[in-house]
């Protein structure tokens, strides 16, 4: 597996954003549907300013998107951007394929040595 691929650059912000337990919780909460920041803060047990900082990181990483409602332009509703996980899944698939090949090679080596 080649180190330093462009895919690494694509997934680094995702890993950084998801390295925090509260942000992972926000992703799980948004998995049930779009929510306002206040709802997310209450569910995660953090203050509104802390949630704002977490949402900013998730927005910058492209994991979530925000929309303003027509009824209240001040209210922002956050939702997951599932397409943001495509690069992450592709990177994980690449890592898994690499290790599957390594393990298969090791298995052949052990079987050959056992046959001797």
KEVOPA-101750 format. One record per residue: residue number from 1; chain; z, x, y of N, C-alpha, C in turn. Coordinates in Angstrom, 2 decimals, m for minus. Atoms other than C-alpha are relative to their C-alpha. Example, Ala and Ser with C-alpha at 12.3 -4.5 7.8 and 13.67 -1.06 7.14 Angstrom:
<sites>
<site 1, 'A', <0.00, 0.89, m1.19>, <7.80, 12.30, m4.50>, <0.00, 0.90, 1.20>>
<site 2, 'A', <m0.06, m0.82, m1.19>, <7.14, 13.67, m1.06>, <0.73, m0.77, 1.09>>
</sites>
This chain:
<sites>
<site 1, 'A', <0.00, 0.85, m1.17>, <0.00, 0.00, 0.00>, <0.00, 0.89, 1.22>>
<site 2, 'A', <0.14, m0.85, m1.19>, <m1.05, 1.50, 3.30>, <1.06, m0.37, 1.03>>
<site 3, 'A', <m0.99, 0.23, m1.04>, <1.66, 1.92, 5.88>, <m0.72, m0.05, 1.35>>
<site 4, 'A', <0.55, 0.04, m1.35>, <0.98, 1.11, 9.52>, <m1.25, m0.83, 0.14>>
<site 5, 'A', <1.17, 0.86, m0.14>, <m1.64, m1.55, 8.94>, <0.18, m0.92, 1.18>>
<site 6, 'A', <m0.07, 0.95, m1.11>, <m2.48, m4.02, 11.65>, <0.94, m1.14, m0.37>>
<site 7, 'A', <m0.86, 1.09, 0.44>, <m0.63, m6.60, 9.59>, <1.47, 0.31, 0.31>>
<site 8, 'A', <m1.37, m0.40, m0.36>, <2.58, m4.60, 10.17>, <0.29, m0.37, 1.45>>
<site 9, 'A', <m0.18, 0.32, m1.41>, <2.09, m5.05, 13.91>, <0.11, m1.51, 0.21>>
<site 10, 'A', <m0.04, 1.45, m0.13>, <1.58, m8.77, 13.40>, <1.33, m0.57, m0.48>>
<site 11, 'A', <m1.23, 0.56, 0.57>, <4.73, m9.31, 11.34>, <1.27, 0.55, 0.63>>
<site 12, 'A', <m1.22, m0.59, m0.60>, <7.14, m7.04, 13.25>, <0.71, m0.97, 0.94>>
<site 13, 'A', <m0.71, 0.96, m0.86>, <7.84, m9.65, 15.96>, <0.62, m1.16, m0.78>>
<site 14, 'A', <m0.55, 1.09, 0.83>, <8.35, m12.30, 13.26>, <1.28, 0.44, m0.67>>
<site 15, 'A', <m1.21, m0.50, 0.64>, <10.83, m10.16, 11.35>, <1.12, 0.18, 1.02>>
<site 16, 'A', <m1.01, m0.18, m1.04>, <12.62, m9.30, 14.58>, <0.61, m1.35, 0.38>>
<site 17, 'A', <m0.50, 1.32, m0.40>, <12.89, m12.96, 15.57>, <0.84, m0.62, m1.11>>
<site 18, 'A', <m0.71, 0.62, 1.12>, <14.05, m13.99, 12.10>, <1.17, 0.83, m0.50>>
<site 19, 'A', <m1.11, m0.85, 0.43>, <16.59, m11.18, 11.81>, <1.36, m0.58, 0.39>>
<site 20, 'A', <m1.24, 0.61, m0.46>, <19.19, m13.34, 13.55>, <0.27, m1.29, m0.77>>
<site 21, 'A', <m0.37, 1.16, 0.82>, <21.06, m15.94, 11.49>, <m0.16, m1.31, 0.77>>
<site 22, 'A', <0.14, 1.24, m0.78>, <21.07, m18.50, 14.33>, <m1.47, m0.38, 0.13>>
<site 23, 'A', <1.43, 0.32, m0.11>, <17.30, m18.22, 14.78>, <m0.56, m0.50, m1.33>>
<site 24, 'A', <0.43, 0.53, 1.31>, <16.79, m18.68, 11.04>, <0.47, m1.43, m0.18>>
<site 25, 'A', <m0.52, 1.37, 0.07>, <18.99, m21.77, 11.28>, <m0.86, m0.93, 0.85>>
<site 26, 'A', <0.86, 0.81, m0.86>, <16.84, m23.06, 14.16>, <m1.31, m0.31, m0.72>>
<site 27, 'A', <1.24, 0.22, 0.75>, <13.72, m22.60, 12.02>, <0.23, m1.06, m1.08>>
<site 28, 'A', <m0.30, 1.01, 1.03>, <15.38, m24.58, 9.22>, <0.17, m1.38, 0.63>>
<site 29, 'A', <m0.19, 1.29, m0.67>, <16.44, m27.32, 11.64>, <m1.33, m0.59, 0.46>>
<site 30, 'A', <1.30, 0.49, m0.45>, <12.94, m27.56, 13.10>, <m0.91, m0.35, m1.17>>
<site 31, 'A', <0.76, 0.38, 1.20>, <11.61, m27.82, 9.56>, <0.11, m1.48, m0.30>>
<site 32, 'A', <m0.15, 1.44, 0.21>, <12.91, m31.39, 9.58>, <m0.74, m0.81, 1.05>>
<site 33, 'A', <0.74, 0.69, m1.05>, <10.98, m32.21, 12.76>, <0.35, 0.56, 1.37>>
<site 34, 'A', <m0.22, m0.50, m1.36>, <10.75, m31.49, 16.49>, <1.36, m0.45, 0.54>>
<site 35, 'A', <m1.30, 0.31, m0.59>, <14.03, m31.38, 18.43>, <0.10, 0.61, 1.39>>
<site 36, 'A', <m0.29, m0.55, m1.33>, <15.33, m30.76, 21.92>, <0.99, 1.16, m0.15>>
<site 37, 'A', <m0.89, m1.16, 0.03>, <17.25, m27.59, 22.76>, <1.46, m0.41, m0.16>>
<site 38, 'A', <m1.38, 0.47, 0.10>, <20.49, m29.52, 23.17>, <0.37, m0.42, m1.41>>
<site 39, 'A', <m0.23, 0.40, 1.39>, <20.16, m31.00, 19.69>, <0.15, 1.23, m0.88>>
<site 40, 'A', <m0.05, m1.23, 0.79>, <19.50, m27.56, 18.24>, <1.30, 0.76, 0.25>>
<site 41, 'A', <m1.23, m0.70, m0.34>, <22.45, m26.03, 20.10>, <1.20, m0.66, m0.68>>
<site 42, 'A', <m1.11, 0.72, 0.61>, <24.81, m28.73, 18.86>, <0.02, 0.21, m1.52>>
<site 43, 'A', <0.08, m0.16, 1.46>, <23.58, m28.46, 15.27>, <0.34, 1.42, m0.44>>
<site 44, 'A', <m0.25, m1.39, 0.34>, <23.80, m24.66, 15.31>, <1.38, 0.47, 0.44>>
<site 45, 'A', <m1.34, m0.36, m0.47>, <27.19, m24.64, 17.04>, <0.01, 1.14, 1.00>>
<site 46, 'A', <0.06, m1.03, m1.05>, <26.13, m22.43, 19.96>, <m0.14, m0.69, 1.35>>
<site 47, 'A', <0.11, 0.54, m1.36>, <26.15, m22.90, 23.72>, <m1.47, m0.20, 0.37>>
<site 48, 'A', <1.36, 0.24, m0.49>, <23.10, m24.14, 25.60>, <m0.66, 1.30, 0.47>>
<site 49, 'A', <0.63, m1.25, m0.41>, <22.51, m20.72, 27.24>, <m0.36, 0.90, m1.19>>
<site 50, 'A', <0.29, m0.82, 1.19>, <22.73, m18.97, 23.86>, <m1.23, m0.56, m0.72>>
<site 51, 'A', <1.15, 0.60, 0.67>, <20.27, m21.45, 22.36>, <m1.27, 0.28, 0.79>>
<site 52, 'A', <1.16, m0.31, m0.84>, <17.94, m20.89, 25.30>, <m0.52, 1.40, m0.30>>
<site 53, 'A', <0.41, m1.37, 0.31>, <17.91, m17.16, 24.55>, <m0.66, 0.08, m1.38>>
<site 54, 'A', <0.57, m0.01, 1.35>, <17.26, m17.77, 20.84>, <m1.39, m0.64, 0.00>>
<site 55, 'A', <1.29, 0.68, m0.06>, <14.43, m20.20, 21.60>, <m1.04, 0.86, 0.70>>
<site 56, 'A', <0.93, m0.88, m0.70>, <12.87, m17.71, 24.01>, <m0.56, 1.05, m0.97>>
<site 57, 'A', <0.46, m1.00, 0.98>, <12.71, m15.09, 21.22>, <m0.97, m0.65, m0.99>>
<site 58, 'A', <0.88, 0.69, 0.95>, <11.20, m17.62, 18.80>, <m1.33, m0.40, 0.64>>
<site 59, 'A', <1.24, 0.32, m0.73>, <8.67, m18.72, 21.44>, <m0.87, 1.24, 0.14>>
<site 60, 'A', <0.76, m1.24, m0.20>, <7.64, m15.13, 22.18>, <m0.60, 0.50, m1.31>>
<site 61, 'A', <0.52, m0.42, 1.30>, <7.20, m14.44, 18.46>, <m1.07, m0.96, m0.51>>
<site 62, 'A', <1.00, 0.98, 0.41>, <5.01, m17.55, 18.18>, <0.45, m0.87, m1.16>>
<site 63, 'A', <m0.52, 0.78, 1.12>, <7.27, m19.18, 15.59>, <0.19, m1.46, 0.39>>
<site 64, 'A', <m0.16, 1.37, m0.49>, <7.98, m22.24, 17.73>, <m0.87, m0.20, 1.23>>
<site 65, 'A', <0.72, 0.39, m1.21>, <6.14, m24.08, 20.46>, <0.85, m1.05, 0.70>>
<site 66, 'A', <m0.73, 1.04, m0.73>, <7.53, m26.30, 23.18>, <m0.99, m0.91, 0.71>>
<site 67, 'A', <0.81, 1.01, m0.68>, <6.17, m29.44, 24.73>, <0.91, m0.79, 0.92>>
<site 68, 'A', <m0.75, 0.86, m0.92>, <7.27, m31.54, 27.64>, <m0.41, m1.44, m0.30>>
<site 69, 'A', <0.30, 1.41, 0.30>, <7.53, m35.27, 27.06>, <m0.56, m0.67, 1.25>>
<site 70, 'A', <0.55, 0.76, m1.13>, <5.63, m37.71, 29.25>, <1.10, m0.77, 0.72>>
<site 71, 'A', <m1.07, 0.80, m0.59>, <8.78, m39.75, 29.81>, <0.90, 0.83, 0.92>>
<site 72, 'A', <m0.88, m0.86, m0.80>, <10.78, m36.78, 31.17>, <m0.54, 1.41, m0.04>>
<site 73, 'A', <0.66, m1.30, m0.04>, <8.90, m33.67, 32.23>, <0.99, 1.16, m0.05>>
<site 74, 'A', <m1.02, m1.06, 0.08>, <12.20, m31.73, 32.37>, <0.41, 0.27, m1.43>>
<site 75, 'A', <m0.44, m0.14, 1.39>, <12.90, m32.30, 28.68>, <m1.08, 0.71, m0.82>>
<site 76, 'A', <0.92, m0.74, 0.87>, <11.32, m29.81, 26.31>, <0.37, m0.30, m1.46>>
<site 77, 'A', <m0.17, 0.24, 1.43>, <10.83, m30.60, 22.66>, <m0.61, 1.20, m0.73>>
<site 78, 'A', <0.44, m1.18, 0.74>, <10.54, m27.67, 20.26>, <m0.43, m0.41, m1.39>>
<site 79, 'A', <0.50, 0.26, 1.35>, <8.56, m27.67, 17.04>, <m0.44, 1.31, m0.62>>
<site 80, 'A', <0.47, m1.19, 0.70>, <7.61, m25.14, 14.40>, <m1.51, 0.14, 0.13>>
<site 81, 'A', <1.42, m0.30, 0.07>, <4.22, m23.47, 14.45>, <m0.25, 0.61, m1.38>>
<site 82, 'A', <0.15, m0.52, 1.37>, <3.51, m23.16, 10.70>, <m1.04, 1.11, m0.11>>
<site 83, 'A', <1.03, m1.03, 0.07>, <0.42, m21.03, 11.38>, <0.56, 1.38, 0.31>>
<site 84, 'A', <m0.60, m1.30, m0.31>, <2.73, m18.29, 12.67>, <0.47, 0.70, m1.27>>
<site 85, 'A', <m0.49, m0.59, 1.25>, <3.92, m17.75, 9.11>, <m1.13, 0.53, m0.88>>
<site 86, 'A', <1.14, m0.47, 0.80>, <0.41, m17.00, 7.82>, <0.01, 1.52, m0.11>>
<site 87, 'A', <m0.02, m1.47, 0.03>, <0.64, m13.31, 8.79>, <1.17, 0.49, m0.83>>
<site 88, 'A', <m1.17, m0.40, 0.78>, <4.12, m13.08, 7.30>, <m0.25, m0.20, m1.49>>
<site 89, 'A', <0.30, 0.25, 1.41>, <3.00, m14.67, 4.03>, <m1.02, 0.98, m0.53>>
<site 90, 'A', <1.02, m0.97, 0.43>, <m0.04, m12.39, 3.86>, <0.65, 1.37, m0.21>>
<site 91, 'A', <m0.69, m1.28, 0.15>, <2.22, m9.35, 4.37>, <0.85, 0.00, m1.27>>
<site 92, 'A', <m0.82, 0.11, 1.20>, <4.61, m10.55, 1.67>, <m0.87, 0.03, m1.26>>
<site 93, 'A', <0.92, m0.02, 1.13>, <1.67, m11.16, m0.69>, <m0.49, 1.42, m0.28>>
<site 94, 'A', <0.46, m1.38, 0.14>, <0.45, m7.61, m0.03>, <1.10, 0.87, m0.64>>
<site 95, 'A', <m1.12, m0.76, 0.57>, <3.90, m6.15, m0.79>, <0.19, m0.37, m1.47>>
<site 96, 'A', <m0.17, 0.43, 1.38>, <4.20, m8.24, m3.94>, <m1.11, 0.56, m0.90>>
<site 97, 'A', <1.11, m0.54, 0.79>, <0.75, m7.16, m5.16>, <0.20, 1.49, m0.26>>
<site 98, 'A', <m0.26, m1.43, 0.16>, <1.68, m3.51, m4.59>, <1.05, 0.22, m1.09>>
<site 99, 'A', <m1.07, m0.22, 0.97>, <4.91, m3.78, m6.56>, <m0.36, m0.55, m1.38>>
<site 100, 'A', <0.48, 0.47, 1.30>, <3.28, m5.85, m9.32>, <m0.83, 1.09, m0.67>>
<site 101, 'A', <0.82, m1.09, 0.54>, <0.76, m3.01, m9.77>, <0.87, 1.18, m0.43>>
<site 102, 'A', <m0.90, m1.10, 0.34>, <3.54, m0.40, m9.73>, <0.77, m0.30, m1.28>>
<site 103, 'A', <m0.76, 0.38, 1.20>, <5.57, m2.28, m12.34>, <m0.89, m0.04, m1.24>>
<site 104, 'A', <0.94, 0.02, 1.13>, <2.51, m2.80, m14.55>, <m0.30, 1.42, m0.45>>
<site 105, 'A', <0.25, m1.40, 0.33>, <1.78, 0.93, m14.38>, <1.20, 0.59, m0.73>>
<site 106, 'A', <m1.21, m0.49, 0.65>, <5.38, 1.72, m15.28>, <0.12, m0.57, m1.41>>
<site 107, 'A', <m0.07, 0.63, 1.32>, <5.27, m0.75, m18.19>, <m0.96, 0.69, m0.97>>
<site 108, 'A', <0.96, m0.69, 0.86>, <2.12, 0.92, m19.56>, <0.52, 1.39, m0.38>>
<site 109, 'A', <m0.56, m1.32, 0.26>, <3.78, 4.32, m19.25>, <1.10, m0.07, m1.07>>
<site 110, 'A', <m1.08, 0.13, 0.96>, <6.87, 3.17, m21.14>, <m0.53, m0.38, m1.37>>
<site 111, 'A', <0.57, 0.40, 1.28>, <4.80, 1.49, m23.85>, <m0.72, 1.17, m0.68>>
<site 112, 'A', <0.69, m1.18, 0.56>, <2.68, 4.64, m24.30>, <1.00, 1.00, m0.55>>
<site 113, 'A', <m1.01, m0.96, 0.46>, <5.78, 6.82, m24.61>, <0.73, m0.54, m1.22>>
<site 114, 'A', <m0.67, 0.61, 1.15>, <7.36, 4.37, m27.06>, <m0.88, 0.08, m1.25>>
<site 115, 'A', <0.95, m0.05, 1.13>, <4.23, 4.45, m29.22>, <m0.10, 1.38, m0.60>>
<site 116, 'A', <0.13, m1.39, 0.48>, <4.41, 8.25, m29.57>, <1.03, 0.34, m1.01>>
</sites>
